[in-house]
């Protein structure tokens, strides 16, 4: 402190002395009296400056000492009394010191030399981690944000209980918009008189208004078959816990009055924009309707979806009017194109190939060249036998080309038609999608979250038995100057027979009408049976898989192939079909390694279990009664465990993607 006192006082005095000597010397050369007067004035000024500086220094020193004392006291007060828990650890990660506030947080008498787990069990691993420096823990009934300074081995505990409560309240009060749609209202009421239609409206409105009142939901009917609902996320959480029981209530209560109405709901969540919530709700509803209705879809701005319902088999709701409109729209697109390219899914079955042949025929009917994109290495089994039969029909056979050959033929006016799938990851060559400005999607599967981007025309009918059935209906409204040939009709009929299991599953009246049209066009049923024949080795191999059957739940069978042995996907699917024919089995799942190195699961159901929801849990999709998925290569036992968890989740009523 002495050095500090001398340093600021020395330099002003020296400055004045130097100034005095220079000035005195200058003045003495002219006048002694002036030099004396100047000397006296200089001394007075120097004395005044010295006194002023000394007073300033004394005051500054006193202020610094007072401030230092206050800072020391405040630091001690903050360190010991501030409402922040502080814990210091030793090198063995034991508690070395805690501040008084920390002692008030815990119920222990002392924490010194105790393990950090004494405060909270999760802190043991937390202080050992290299990267994580912050986390939230629960101590008693309070929540704390813990900040860890690794080098100092110091932990700070900040009470965030009230903050989390406010955040929770905020999220619970966020607005949720929902659109409710009566799936088959128009079909059921179209033939009713005014009195019966009025009674139906009253029944539906009464059921939904009672539900809305119980759940504290604002509900407004905006059209004969559509309602708007406004609620918050806490109410939505309650509805999810109940698995949206309103779906079952509407179905059961209307069935009691012989109406058989079902309800679809699209929900938009997690956005502060009412416009975006409305768009999410409408998007969710479109997805639900594309999946067959009688379901709920909840969608957030990130595109994540949660599904509820979907327990019933969709009833046939499409009309010939819609088929004619789609057929005419497709005809116009074909006629405006220079070439038509058709592509199905990887590892094609007879439905996919049959539909491709049907679309190529549409192009021919409109006098436009048609090409079918395939991977020739995947054309095996029944599809391979069909290709052999096509060798006698050079016009059809030469239309099959590889994706590489198609690249050189694609122009800006070319049209691409995707059949029997709507997922870009499942088409024969996903990269080729970007080459087309005009894309048409024709599919009979329930719509999944993954979808072809910006299609020009979409014809998705989950009520149809197969894509071949949809294509057959469209063919009926195309120009008739180029009639369908026997082999083309047979390929389409084979696709219908395969997907309906010989007209036993997902078969409606329209399915038989399509089959009748194809039979009239010359479809050979005997040839279909030859295409579907299998060899003895395949039969034996399938029987070995069936021997592994175990039951995940009553009526739900799981079988699997041998570890490390690859199985044809058609064989796996056939095994799942065969299991359904056995007593006490209502749903079957077959797990096996595929030739491409992935683990495939084929799922089949008689309708009691929605296997589509199970497969969606594992990244796949399909129909309520016919679905599949592929997983990265891993032990089959691990896949079966994942499958069982997905089955149990769906049995509880919810599907999330």
Beta strands, then each sheet from edge to edge (+ up, - down):
strand 1: 85-89
strand 2: 95-98
strand 3: 134-139
strand 4: 142-149
strand 5: 154-159
strand 6: 175-182
strand 7: 218-223
strand 8: 226-232
strand 9: 263-269
strand 10: 295-300
strand 11: 305-309
strand 12: 339-343
strand 13: 369-373
strand 14: 400-401
strand 15: 415-419
strand 16: 438-443
strand 17: 457-460
strand 18: 550-553
strand 19: 556-560
strand 20: 587-593
strand 21: 599-605
strand 22: 621-622
strand 23: 626-631
strand 24: 654-656
sheet 1: 2+ 1- 5+ 4- 3+
sheet 2: 7+ 8- 6+ 9- 10- 11+ 24-
sheet 3: 14+ 13+ 12+ 15+ 16+ 17+
sheet 4: 18+ 19- 20- 21+ 23- 22+
end
